[in-house]
Amino acid sequence: MHVDHELQLSNLAAHFRVWAASDVGAVRRVNEDSFRAAPPAFVVADGMGGHSFGDRASQQAIAVFADAFDPRQAATPQQVLSAISAANDAVVAISADAGRVSGTTLTGLALVEMGAGGNFHWMAFNVGDSRVYRWDGRTLSQLTVDHSAVQELIDGGLIAPHEAALHPERNVITRALGVDAHVEPDIWLLPVSDTDTFLICSDGLTKELDDREIALLLEQHADGAPVPIADRLVSAAIAAGGADNVTVIVVEAQFHGAMAESDDTIERMPLQQYLEDTRPRR
């Protein structure tokens, strides 16, 4: 799918071009991924628990996000955190009804306004091993950090990043919605610029294509291409093996108007324990 959205903000006009695609892959019978590809929050959920439980979990998490925001305006950081908490509650309820644990990752990007005065930021959030990347036309930078067993081994210096793809615990995640009554997402805040491009995806993409291969496809993306960029990424992942469901959202945002200077608004927010200004990971 490819859709355009216009958002009139307090001091800015925002134009979004969004491409999204999802596929069951070459091996699985059921697509347990779900997504939301509309402002102000773009979200991917990768369900787990098998068949009806995994897809129900991801669908319910996305349904919560679909109802949480006014599509005519930016979100607030508190609205995003509340939606994550509500999505967790909804997936916990599925587990309770089913008598077995179901869960889902939840990863996304929201346009948020930090207080008054038109101070807009991108708020990336993550629970699990789906990812958010930033693309500047030359460099693909991973913003989120996987909540996975292999990421912990990498962080501890016990394995090298290239060893993660073949490690026996490569499919073990350490955080997910639906597992506990309380979920703690990782949060990053980045000031908006004139033009921003992001990739949000499930691990069905990143376990088949490395960052270099993904960047090459993004580099080749151009207006009028016969195959939209999200479909090209999904197709490439399936061609490389397609062992899992694959979901991709590509967001291009352009802002026109007077941008507020990024200041110490975050320091004054009551959400200080969750929020931090960060640079993209290298």
Secondary structure as GFF3:
##gff-version 3
##sequence-region A 1 282
A	DSSP	beta_strand	2	8	.	.	.	ID=ss1
A	DSSP	beta_strand	12	23	.	.	.	ID=ss2
A	DSSP	beta_strand	33	38	.	.	.	ID=ss3
A	DSSP	beta_strand	41	48	.	.	.	ID=ss4
A	DSSP	alpha_helix	52	68	.	.	.	ID=ss5
A	DSSP	alpha_helix	77	98	.	.	.	ID=ss6
A	DSSP	beta_strand	103	104	.	.	.	ID=ss7
A	DSSP	beta_strand	106	113	.	.	.	ID=ss8
A	DSSP	beta_strand	120	127	.	.	.	ID=ss9
A	DSSP	beta_strand	131	135	.	.	.	ID=ss10
A	DSSP	beta_strand	140	142	.	.	.	ID=ss11
A	DSSP	alpha_helix	149	155	.	.	.	ID=ss12
A	DSSP	three_ten_helix	161	166	.	.	.	ID=ss13
A	DSSP	beta_strand	186	191	.	.	.	ID=ss14
A	DSSP	beta_strand	195	201	.	.	.	ID=ss15
A	DSSP	alpha_helix	203	206	.	.	.	ID=ss16
A	DSSP	alpha_helix	211	220	.	.	.	ID=ss17
A	DSSP	alpha_helix	229	239	.	.	.	ID=ss18
A	DSSP	beta_strand	246	257	.	.	.	ID=ss19
A	DSSP	alpha_helix	265	268	.	.	.	ID=ss20
###
